[in-house]
Each structure stands twice: as structure tokens, then as C-alpha cells.
């Protein structure tokens, strides 16, 4: 069976997955460009921000927040650990589990990155002229 070209056009024009993937890639590139001078990617910024808590989270909590599996989280943590931005320690309550925390250098880089994120985020929201950014966030959270 051959899929008709009309189906290709239908998917191109209507597929939520495709449109969300394209938007995610475009947003990631934009934030990556903005954060490049800090030697951070948008994903690393999100990971560092997820560790900015009063109590160090365990790997499972961070993986859940970032919608990552444990092996992907571990791979994403390694460069941040090598740079001295993140510390991984044994959870005192469960020696099988690991707690993740920002180091002083990690807190410093994150503090430098927040104004960059704020400015980039404001510019992105400004591009949504006429759209309700809060509604978009709610809709995306519903899908996640």
C-alpha cells in the first residue's frame, strides 16, 4: 500500500507531535545561543535549575521533573559534574539512592544564567503576540 501525498500534507499541517517537536527544537536553539557564552545549553540550564532547591533532590525526583529516564539523566549530569557545577552524593536515608546538589560554582553559573534566561524568555513570549502564554503553558503541561 502506498500512502497518498495528501496524507503527508495532512500530517505536516495537523500533527501536534510534529509541531511541538519543531517548536521545542527552535526554542532550544534560541536558548542555547543565548546561554552559549556561559558554556551552558538550555538542557543544562534546566538541569541546574531543577537542583536549585532547599534540600538536594534524589535522581528519581529530577528525572521525573525533567521527563528523563535515569540513564539519560546520568549522561547529562556527567559534564556538569566534570565542570564542578554539580555534586552527586549518597542519600543518607537510602544508601542505594543518590542526591544531587549544586556546588558553589554551579550556583554562580546559574545566577549568571538566570538574567539571560529571563531576557530570552521575555523575547519569546513577546513573539506570541495575541496568544495567551499562560494557556499555552497549561496546555503543554496537560500533554506532559
SENU-206861 format. One record per atom (N, C-alpha, C): atom name; z, x, y; residue number from 1. Coordinates in nm, 2 decimals, always signed. Each point is the difference from the previous one (the first is absolute). Example, Ala and Ser with C-alpha at 12.3 -4.5 7.8 and 13.67 -1.06 7.14 Angstrom:
BEGIN
bado  pz  px  py  kedo
N  +0.78  +1.32  -0.57  1
CA  +0.00  -0.09  +0.12  1
C  +0.00  +0.09  +0.12  1
N  -0.07  -0.04  +0.11  2
CA  +0.00  +0.09  +0.11  2
C  +0.08  -0.08  +0.11  2
//
This chain:
BEGIN
bado  pz  px  py  kedo
N  +0.00  +0.08  -0.12  1
CA  +0.00  -0.08  +0.12  1
C  +0.00  +0.09  +0.12  1
N  -0.08  -0.04  +0.10  2
CA  +0.00  +0.07  +0.13  2
C  +0.07  -0.08  +0.10  2
N  +0.09  +0.07  +0.08  3
CA  +0.07  -0.07  +0.11  3
C  -0.10  -0.01  +0.12  3
N  -0.02  -0.12  +0.05  4
CA  -0.09  -0.01  +0.11  4
C  +0.05  +0.07  +0.13  4
N  -0.09  +0.04  +0.08  5
CA  +0.03  +0.07  +0.12  5
C  +0.09  -0.09  +0.09  5
N  -0.03  -0.13  +0.00  6
CA  +0.08  -0.10  +0.07  6
C  +0.15  +0.01  -0.03  6
N  +0.03  +0.03  -0.12  7
CA  +0.14  +0.02  -0.04  7
C  +0.06  +0.13  +0.07  7
N  -0.08  +0.10  +0.00  8
CA  +0.04  +0.12  +0.07  8
C  +0.03  -0.03  +0.15  8
N  -0.08  -0.08  +0.06  9
CA  +0.02  -0.03  +0.14  9
C  +0.13  -0.09  +0.01  9
N  +0.02  -0.09  -0.09  10
CA  +0.11  -0.09  +0.00  10
C  +0.13  +0.08  -0.01  10
N  +0.00  +0.10  -0.09  11
CA  +0.12  +0.09  -0.02  11
C  +0.02  +0.08  +0.13  11
N  -0.11  +0.06  +0.05  12
CA  +0.01  +0.08  +0.12  12
C  +0.06  -0.07  +0.12  12
N  -0.04  -0.13  +0.01  13
CA  +0.05  -0.08  +0.12  13
C  +0.13  -0.07  -0.02  13
N  +0.04  -0.02  -0.12  14
CA  +0.12  -0.08  -0.03  14
C  +0.12  +0.06  -0.07  14
N  -0.03  +0.11  -0.06  15
CA  +0.11  +0.06  -0.09  15
C  +0.11  +0.05  +0.08  15
N  +0.12  -0.06  -0.02  16
CA  +0.12  +0.04  +0.08  16
C  +0.04  +0.14  -0.04  16
N  -0.01  +0.04  -0.13  17
CA  +0.03  +0.13  -0.05  17
C  -0.08  +0.11  +0.07  17
N  -0.13  -0.03  +0.01  18
CA  -0.09  +0.10  +0.06  18
C  +0.03  +0.01  +0.15  18
N  +0.03  -0.11  +0.07  19
CA  +0.03  +0.01  +0.14  19
C  +0.13  +0.07  +0.03  19
N  +0.10  -0.03  -0.08  20
CA  +0.13  +0.06  +0.01  20
C  -0.01  +0.15  -0.03  20
N  -0.08  +0.04  -0.10  21
CA  -0.02  +0.14  -0.03  21
C  -0.06  +0.08  +0.11  21
N  -0.11  -0.07  +0.06  22
CA  -0.07  +0.07  +0.11  22
C  +0.09  +0.01  +0.12  22
N  +0.07  -0.10  +0.03  23
CA  +0.09  +0.00  +0.12  23
C  +0.11  +0.11  -0.03  23
N  +0.06  +0.01  -0.12  24
CA  +0.10  +0.09  -0.03  24
C  -0.05  +0.15  +0.02  24
N  -0.12  +0.02  -0.05  25
CA  -0.06  +0.13  +0.01  25
C  -0.02  +0.04  +0.15  25
N  -0.05  -0.10  +0.08  26
CA  -0.03  +0.03  +0.14  26
C  +0.13  +0.02  +0.07  26
N  +0.11  -0.08  -0.03  27
CA  +0.13  +0.03  +0.07  27
C  +0.06  +0.13  -0.04  27
N  -0.01  +0.03  -0.13  28
CA  +0.05  +0.13  -0.05  28
C  -0.07  +0.12  +0.07  28
N  -0.13  -0.01  +0.02  29
CA  -0.07  +0.11  +0.07  29
C  +0.05  +0.01  +0.14  29
N  +0.01  -0.12  +0.06  30
CA  +0.05  +0.01  +0.14  30
C  +0.14  +0.06  +0.02  30
N  +0.09  -0.04  -0.08  31
CA  +0.14  +0.05  +0.00  31
C  +0.00  +0.15  -0.05  31
N  -0.09  +0.03  -0.10  32
CA  -0.01  +0.14  -0.04  32
C  -0.04  +0.09  +0.12  32
N  -0.10  -0.04  +0.07  33
CA  -0.05  +0.07  +0.12  33
C  +0.11  +0.02  +0.10  33
N  +0.07  -0.11  +0.03  34
CA  +0.11  +0.01  +0.10  34
C  +0.11  +0.09  -0.04  34
N  +0.03  +0.01  -0.13  35
CA  +0.12  +0.08  -0.05  35
C  -0.04  +0.14  -0.04  35
N  -0.13  +0.03  +0.00  36
CA  -0.05  +0.13  -0.05  36
C  +0.07  +0.12  +0.07  36
N  +0.02  -0.01  +0.13  37
CA  +0.06  +0.11  +0.07  37
C  +0.15  +0.03  -0.05  37
N  +0.06  -0.10  -0.07  38
CA  +0.13  +0.02  -0.06  38
C  -0.01  +0.04  -0.14  38
N  -0.12  +0.02  -0.05  39
CA  -0.03  +0.04  -0.14  39
C  +0.06  -0.11  -0.09  39
N  -0.02  -0.13  +0.04  40
CA  +0.04  -0.11  -0.08  40
C  -0.12  -0.10  -0.02  40
N  +0.00  -0.06  -0.12  41
CA  -0.09  -0.11  -0.02  41
C  +0.07  -0.13  +0.03  41
N  -0.07  -0.11  +0.01  42
CA  +0.06  -0.13  +0.01  42
C  +0.09  -0.03  -0.12  42
N  -0.04  +0.03  -0.11  43
CA  +0.08  -0.02  -0.12  43
C  +0.13  +0.08  +0.00  43
N  -0.01  +0.12  +0.05  44
CA  +0.12  +0.08  +0.01  44
C  +0.10  -0.05  +0.10  44
N  -0.06  -0.05  +0.11  45
CA  +0.08  -0.06  +0.10  45
C  +0.08  -0.12  -0.06  45
N  -0.07  -0.09  -0.07  46
CA  +0.06  -0.11  -0.06  46
C  +0.11  +0.04  -0.10  46
N  -0.03  +0.10  -0.07  47
CA  +0.10  +0.05  -0.10  47
C  +0.12  +0.05  +0.07  47
N  -0.02  +0.09  +0.10  48
CA  +0.12  +0.05  +0.08  48
C  +0.08  -0.12  +0.06  48
N  -0.07  -0.10  +0.06  49
CA  +0.06  -0.11  +0.06  49
C  +0.08  -0.08  -0.10  49
N  -0.05  -0.01  -0.12  50
CA  +0.07  -0.07  -0.11  50
C  +0.14  +0.06  -0.03  50
N  +0.01  +0.13  +0.03  51
CA  +0.12  +0.08  -0.03  51
C  +0.10  -0.01  +0.11  51
N  -0.04  -0.05  +0.12  52
CA  +0.08  +0.00  +0.11  52
C  +0.10  -0.12  +0.00  52
N  +0.11  +0.02  -0.08  53
CA  +0.10  -0.10  -0.03  53
C  +0.14  +0.06  +0.01  53
N  +0.10  -0.08  +0.02  54
CA  +0.13  +0.05  +0.00  54
C  +0.05  +0.07  -0.13  54
N  -0.05  -0.06  -0.11  55
CA  +0.03  +0.05  -0.14  55
C  -0.13  +0.04  -0.07  55
N  +0.00  +0.12  -0.05  56
CA  -0.13  +0.04  -0.07  56
C  -0.04  -0.09  -0.11  56
N  -0.12  -0.05  +0.00  57
CA  -0.04  -0.09  -0.10  57
C  -0.04  +0.07  -0.13  57
N  +0.00  -0.07  -0.11  58
CA  -0.05  +0.07  -0.12  58
C  -0.15  -0.02  -0.01  58
N  -0.06  +0.07  -0.09  59
CA  -0.14  +0.00  -0.02  59
C  -0.06  -0.14  -0.02  59
N  +0.07  -0.07  -0.08  60
CA  -0.05  -0.14  -0.03  60
C  +0.00  -0.09  +0.12  60
N  +0.10  +0.01  +0.09  61
CA  -0.01  -0.07  +0.12  61
C  -0.11  +0.03  +0.09  61
N  -0.03  +0.13  +0.01  62
CA  -0.11  +0.05  +0.09  62
C  -0.13  -0.04  -0.06  62
N  -0.02  +0.02  -0.13  63
CA  -0.12  -0.04  -0.07  63
C  -0.03  -0.15  +0.02  63
N  +0.10  -0.08  -0.01  64
CA  -0.01  -0.14  +0.02  64
C  -0.05  -0.04  +0.14  64
N  +0.07  +0.06  +0.10  65
CA  -0.04  -0.03  +0.14  65
C  -0.14  +0.04  +0.03  65
N  -0.04  +0.12  -0.06  66
CA  -0.14  +0.05  +0.03  66
C  -0.10  -0.05  -0.10  66
N  +0.04  -0.09  -0.09  67
CA  -0.09  -0.05  -0.11  67
C  -0.07  +0.11  -0.07  67
N  +0.08  +0.10  -0.04  68
CA  -0.05  +0.12  -0.08  68
C  +0.07  +0.00  -0.13  68
N  -0.07  +0.06  -0.10  69
CA  +0.07  +0.03  -0.13  69
C  +0.07  +0.13  +0.02  69
N  +0.09  +0.03  -0.09  70
CA  +0.09  +0.11  +0.01  70
C  -0.08  +0.14  +0.00  70
N  -0.10  +0.01  -0.08  71
CA  -0.08  +0.12  -0.01  71
C  -0.08  +0.02  +0.13  71
N  -0.05  -0.10  +0.06  72
CA  -0.07  +0.01  +0.13  72
C  +0.10  +0.04  +0.11  72
N  +0.12  -0.06  +0.00  73
CA  +0.10  +0.04  +0.10  73
C  +0.04  +0.15  -0.02  73
N  +0.02  +0.04  -0.12  74
CA  +0.04  +0.14  -0.03  74
C  -0.11  +0.09  +0.06  74
N  -0.13  -0.03  -0.03  75
CA  -0.11  +0.08  +0.05  75
C  +0.00  +0.01  +0.15  75
N  +0.03  -0.11  +0.07  76
CA  +0.00  -0.01  +0.14  76
C  +0.12  +0.07  +0.06  76
N  +0.11  +0.01  -0.07  77
CA  +0.12  +0.06  +0.05  77
C  -0.01  +0.16  +0.00  77
N  -0.07  +0.05  -0.10  78
CA  -0.01  +0.15  -0.02  78
C  -0.04  +0.07  +0.13  78
N  -0.11  -0.03  +0.07  79
CA  -0.03  +0.08  +0.12  79
C  +0.11  -0.02  +0.11  79
N  +0.06  -0.11  +0.00  80
CA  +0.11  -0.02  +0.10  80
C  +0.12  +0.08  -0.03  80
N  +0.03  +0.01  -0.13  81
CA  +0.11  +0.09  -0.05  81
C  -0.03  +0.15  +0.03  81
N  -0.13  +0.04  -0.03  82
CA  -0.04  +0.14  +0.02  82
C  +0.02  +0.03  +0.15  82
N  -0.03  -0.09  +0.09  83
CA  +0.01  +0.02  +0.14  83
C  +0.14  +0.00  +0.05  83
N  +0.09  -0.04  -0.09  84
CA  +0.15  -0.01  +0.04  84
C  +0.03  -0.12  +0.08  84
N  -0.08  -0.11  -0.01  85
CA  +0.02  -0.12  +0.07  85
C  +0.08  -0.11  -0.07  85
N  +0.00  +0.02  -0.14  86
CA  +0.07  -0.10  -0.08  86
C  +0.08  +0.08  -0.11  86
N  +0.11  -0.06  -0.03  87
CA  +0.09  +0.06  -0.10  87
C  +0.01  -0.10  -0.11  87
N  +0.00  +0.04  -0.13  88
CA  +0.02  -0.08  -0.11  88
C  +0.13  +0.05  -0.07  88
N  +0.09  -0.10  -0.02  89
CA  +0.12  +0.04  -0.07  89
C  +0.04  -0.10  -0.11  89
N  +0.09  +0.05  -0.08  90
CA  +0.05  -0.09  -0.11  90
C  +0.08  -0.11  +0.06  90
N  -0.02  -0.12  -0.05  91
CA  +0.08  -0.11  +0.04  91
C  +0.14  +0.01  -0.06  91
N  +0.11  +0.01  +0.08  92
CA  +0.13  +0.02  -0.06  92
C  +0.05  -0.12  -0.08  92
N  -0.06  -0.12  +0.02  93
CA  +0.04  -0.11  -0.07  93
C  -0.08  -0.02  -0.13  93
N  -0.12  +0.07  -0.01  94
CA  -0.08  -0.01  -0.12  94
C  -0.08  +0.13  -0.01  94
N  +0.05  +0.09  -0.08  95
CA  -0.05  +0.14  -0.01  95
C  -0.15  +0.00  -0.04  95
N  -0.05  -0.11  -0.06  96
CA  -0.14  -0.01  -0.04  96
C  -0.09  -0.03  +0.12  96
N  +0.06  -0.05  +0.11  97
CA  -0.08  -0.04  +0.12  97
C  +0.00  +0.10  +0.10  97
N  -0.09  +0.00  +0.09  98
CA  -0.01  +0.09  +0.11  98
C  +0.01  -0.07  +0.14  98
N  +0.07  +0.06  +0.09  99
CA  +0.01  -0.05  +0.14  99
C  -0.10  +0.08  +0.09  99
N  -0.06  -0.06  +0.09  100
CA  -0.09  +0.06  +0.09  100
C  +0.06  +0.00  +0.15  100
N  -0.01  +0.11  +0.06  101
CA  +0.05  +0.00  +0.14  101
C  -0.08  +0.09  +0.09  101
N  +0.00  -0.03  +0.13  102
CA  -0.06  +0.08  +0.10  102
C  +0.08  +0.12  +0.02  102
N  -0.06  +0.12  +0.02  103
CA  +0.08  +0.12  +0.04  103
C  +0.00  +0.00  +0.15  103
N  +0.07  +0.09  +0.06  104
CA  +0.00  +0.00  +0.15  104
C  -0.14  +0.03  +0.05  104
N  -0.08  +0.08  -0.07  105
CA  -0.14  +0.02  +0.04  105
C  -0.08  -0.13  -0.01  105
N  +0.02  -0.08  -0.11  106
CA  -0.06  -0.12  -0.02  106
C  +0.03  -0.10  +0.11  106
N  +0.13  -0.01  +0.04  107
CA  +0.04  -0.09  +0.11  107
C  -0.07  +0.04  +0.13  107
N  -0.02  +0.13  +0.02  108
CA  -0.06  +0.05  +0.12  108
C  -0.15  -0.04  +0.00  108
N  -0.07  +0.03  -0.11  109
CA  -0.14  -0.04  +0.00  109
C  -0.02  -0.15  +0.01  109
N  +0.09  -0.07  -0.06  110
CA  -0.01  -0.15  +0.01  110
C  +0.02  -0.04  +0.15  110
N  +0.10  +0.06  +0.06  111
CA  +0.03  -0.04  +0.14  111
C  -0.13  +0.04  +0.09  111
N  -0.06  +0.10  -0.03  112
CA  -0.13  +0.04  +0.07  112
C  -0.11  -0.10  -0.03  112
N  +0.00  -0.05  -0.12  113
CA  -0.11  -0.09  -0.04  113
C  +0.01  -0.14  +0.05  113
N  +0.12  -0.05  +0.02  114
CA  +0.02  -0.14  +0.04  114
C  -0.07  -0.03  +0.13  114
N  +0.00  +0.08  +0.11  115
CA  -0.07  -0.04  +0.11  115
C  -0.15  -0.01  -0.02  115
N  -0.05  +0.09  -0.09  116
CA  -0.14  +0.00  -0.03  116
C  -0.04  -0.13  -0.08  116
N  +0.09  -0.03  -0.09  117
CA  -0.02  -0.13  -0.07  117
C  +0.00  -0.12  +0.09  117
N  +0.10  +0.00  +0.09  118
CA  +0.01  -0.11  +0.10  118
C  -0.12  -0.02  +0.08  118
N  -0.06  +0.11  +0.05  119
CA  -0.12  +0.00  +0.09  119
C  -0.12  -0.05  -0.08  119
N  -0.01  +0.06  -0.12  120
CA  -0.12  -0.04  -0.09  120
C  +0.01  -0.14  -0.04  120
N  +0.12  -0.04  -0.04  121
CA  +0.02  -0.14  -0.04  121
C  -0.03  -0.10  +0.11  121
N  +0.05  +0.03  +0.12  122
CA  -0.03  -0.08  +0.12  122
C  -0.15  -0.01  +0.02  122
N  -0.07  +0.11  -0.01  123
CA  -0.15  +0.00  +0.02  123
C  -0.07  -0.09  -0.11  123
N  +0.05  +0.01  -0.12  124
CA  -0.05  -0.08  -0.11  124
C  +0.02  -0.15  +0.03  124
N  +0.12  -0.04  +0.04  125
CA  +0.03  -0.14  +0.03  125
C  -0.08  -0.05  +0.11  125
N  -0.03  +0.09  +0.10  126
CA  -0.08  -0.04  +0.12  126
C  -0.14  -0.04  -0.05  126
N  -0.05  +0.07  -0.10  127
CA  -0.13  -0.03  -0.06  127
C  -0.01  -0.14  -0.06  127
N  +0.12  -0.06  -0.03  128
CA  +0.00  -0.13  -0.07  128
C  +0.00  -0.11  +0.11  128
N  -0.06  +0.03  +0.11  129
CA  +0.00  -0.10  +0.11  129
C  -0.04  -0.14  -0.05  129
N  +0.09  -0.09  +0.03  130
CA  -0.02  -0.14  -0.04  130
C  +0.06  -0.03  -0.14  130
N  +0.03  +0.10  -0.07  131
CA  +0.06  -0.02  -0.13  131
C  +0.15  +0.01  +0.01  131
N  +0.07  -0.06  -0.10  132
CA  +0.14  +0.00  +0.00  132
C  +0.05  +0.11  -0.10  132
N  +0.04  +0.11  +0.06  133
CA  +0.04  +0.11  -0.08  133
C  +0.12  -0.03  -0.09  133
N  +0.09  -0.08  +0.04  134
CA  +0.12  -0.04  -0.08  134
C  -0.05  -0.09  -0.12  134
N  -0.10  -0.08  +0.03  135
CA  -0.05  -0.08  -0.11  135
C  -0.07  +0.09  -0.10  135
N  -0.08  +0.09  +0.04  136
CA  -0.07  +0.10  -0.08  136
C  +0.11  +0.07  -0.09  136
N  +0.10  +0.05  +0.06  137
CA  +0.11  +0.07  -0.08  137
C  +0.06  -0.09  -0.10  137
N  +0.03  -0.13  +0.04  138
CA  +0.05  -0.09  -0.10  138
C  -0.09  -0.03  -0.11  138
N  -0.13  -0.02  +0.03  139
CA  -0.10  -0.02  -0.11  139
C  -0.01  +0.12  -0.09  139
N  +0.00  +0.12  +0.05  140
CA  -0.01  +0.12  -0.08  140
C  +0.12  +0.01  -0.09  140
N  +0.12  -0.03  +0.06  141
CA  +0.12  +0.01  -0.08  141
C  +0.00  -0.10  -0.11  141
N  -0.06  -0.12  +0.02  142
CA  +0.00  -0.10  -0.10  142
C  -0.09  +0.05  -0.12  142
N  -0.10  +0.08  +0.03  143
CA  -0.09  +0.05  -0.10  143
C  +0.06  +0.12  -0.08  143
N  +0.09  +0.07  +0.07  144
CA  +0.06  +0.12  -0.06  144
C  +0.12  -0.05  -0.09  144
//
